[in-house]
C-alpha cells in the first residue's frame, strides 16, 4: 500500500497502543432467569438487576450470555456479512448510502473528523424510518429513509430481518432491567420505541491494516442512541475507556456473548446516574475483523431529557431537553465530510 493516506492518521495522543491492556472485570451477566422463565422467586431477578446497576455505574459496558438470540441466526448473518463484503467495490457501491438516505453501503466514514479504517452496510429496523429533513429546530419537514437490498448474497434482507427480530426482543428485556436498576417501572422506556423507533443494524468490516499504530477502525466516540448490542468475532479489537483510571481496555471476545453499552440517551434519562462511555476499535495488521452492532434508538420526535422520577431539589436536571431526530440528523452529517467543528454531543445540552 505504500504510504498511509493522511486522512486515516490519528493525532499522536489518540493513537492506539499496539500491545493493549486486556480487559479484566468487564462484567459477564447471565440472563437465563429472564430469558427462559425459570425464575422460582423474585430474588434471581433482583440479583440480575443489581448486576446490571453495578455494570452500568462502574463500566457503562457489560457482556451478556444466555441471552436468547439463537446462535444459528447469528451465524447466518455473520456468514452473509462476510459474503457481502467479499464482493468487488463496484458491486458494493450499487447499494451506496447517500446524504438523504443513511441506509446502505459506505466506506469513507469519519469519526471526530478522522477517517475510519472500515466499510459498513447499514439497515433500518423500521421501514420506512421517519426522520427530520434537516437539523433546523424550526423546520418541521420529515424525510423517509428506506432500506437497500443487495442482489448478493441471496436472501440478504430476510436474514437481516430475522436476526433483527430476535435482537430487538433482547433490547426490550435489557431496557426493562436498566429501568428497574434505576428504580423505575420495568416498562418505563417502552413508550419511546413502540411507535416509530429509528433503530438500525450495522454490518462492519475492518480490513487488515498495515498501520495499526496510526489508524483506528473507529475513532474514540460515544454512541448517541439509547442502547447498543454488539456481536463481535473472535479477532476482537473493541477498546473501552475504563472509568476508574481513563485507561483504554481491550474487550476480550467471549464466544456467543453480546457486548452491551448504555449510550447517551440513557445517560440523559438517568440524569448522569449512568454514563455513556467512550470506546474505539483497533485494527489488526494480519487479520480482517467483522462485527455487527444493533443500535436501539427511539422515535425521531422523542424529547430527550432527565426523567421526572429521577430529579428533585437535591438532584436537579442536568440537561435541557432536545429532540432526538434533530440531534441524530445533525450527527449523521458529520459522517460524510470533515467538519471544522466537533460534531454535536450531549454535553452541548448540559445545564451549568
ABEGO torsion letter per residue (X at the ends): XEBBBAAABBBAAABBBABBBBBBGBBBBBAAAAAAGABABAAAAAAAAAAAAAAAAAAGBBBBBGAGBBAAAAAAAAAAAAAAAABBAAAAAAABBBAABABEBBAABBBGGBBBBBBBBBBBABOBBBBBABABAABABBBBBBBBBBAOBBGAAAAAAAAAAAAAAAAAAAAAAAAAAAGBBAAAAAAAAAABBABBBBBBBBBBBABAAABBABBBBBBABABBBBBBBAAEGBBBBBAAAGBBBBBBBBBGBBBBBBBAAAAAAAGGABBBBBBBBBBBAABBBBBBBBBBBBBAABBBBBBAAABBAABBBABBBBBAAAAAAAAAAAAABBBABBBBBAAAABBX
